Amino acid sequence: MKRVILELHDISPWYKKEFLQALNFLEELNLKKISLLVIPNLWNNYSLLEYQCFVNLLRDFGGEIILHGFTHLGKRKLVQMLWTDGEGEFEGLSLEETHKKVKKGKILLENLGFSSKYFVPPAWISNPYLEEVLWSLGFRGVAYRCKLKDLKEKKAFFSPVLTFSNRRWLSPLSIKLNSILKTLYHYKDCLRLAIHMADFRDFKKISLWKEIIFEIKNCRRFISYEELFSQS
C-alpha cells in the first residue's frame, strides 16, 4: 500500500488558536499519526521556553516532533518570491551560522524534553552546509519540497508535497495547482501533506484538506518520518 505523511507546519505559541483547531480537525477525521513541525523561537519573539502551557499541549498530544528551523525568519529575495516571503531561514548562511541555528533549536527542544532526528528547513530551502551540519548533530534525515534525504545512507528518494500558499496573490493559484498535483502524484509511493497553521484561518482550505484526506485514506497508509526512514 502506498504511504502518506501528514505534517502540521509552523507549530508555535503564536499559532496556539490554530493549533487547537488543528487538534479538533485531527479528531474529527480520526487521524492519529501526525508529524509536528515545530519552530523553537518563531520570529525571535515566541520562544517555547516562555510558553509552558503550549509546551504542555504538545506533550499531551504526543505527535512526532520534527525540528523546523529555529526562527523561521530569513531575508526577502526576489529569486525566492514564488516559494516564500522572507522565510527561507537557511538560505545563504555560512557553515558556522547554519550550525549555530540548528544546534540552538535542537538544544531548546531537548531542554523541554523533546527530541527530533528529522529536520525540515523553512520553505524547504537549504544551503550547501545544512546536510553536513545535521549529520554532525545526530539527525537521520531532512525533507525538501520534492524529496527526502537519508543522511545515514546518503541517498534521496522522491516524496512530493501537497500544500497551499497563504499569501494573498498565490493562494487561489495554489488551490488550483493542488488539484492538478494530487492527480499527478497519485501513483507516487510516498506523498506528504503539509498543512500549515495559517490554513486554519481559511475555511475553504480546511474543507479542501478534508476532501483530500478522505480520498487518500482509502489508498494510502499514514506513517511517520521514523517509520519511513527505518524502512529505507
Secondary structure, DSSP 8 states (H G I E B T S, - for coil): -EEEEEEEEEE-GGGHHHHHHHHHHHHHTT----EEEE-TEETTTEEGGG-HHHHHHHHHH--EEEE--SS------GGGTTT-SS--TTTT--HHHHHHHHHHHHHHHHHTT---SEE--GGG---TTHHHHHHHTT--EEE-SSEEEETTTTEEEE--EEE---STTTHHHHHHHHHHHHHHTTT-SEEEEEEEGGGGG-HHHHHHHHHHHHHHTTTEEE--HHHHHHH-
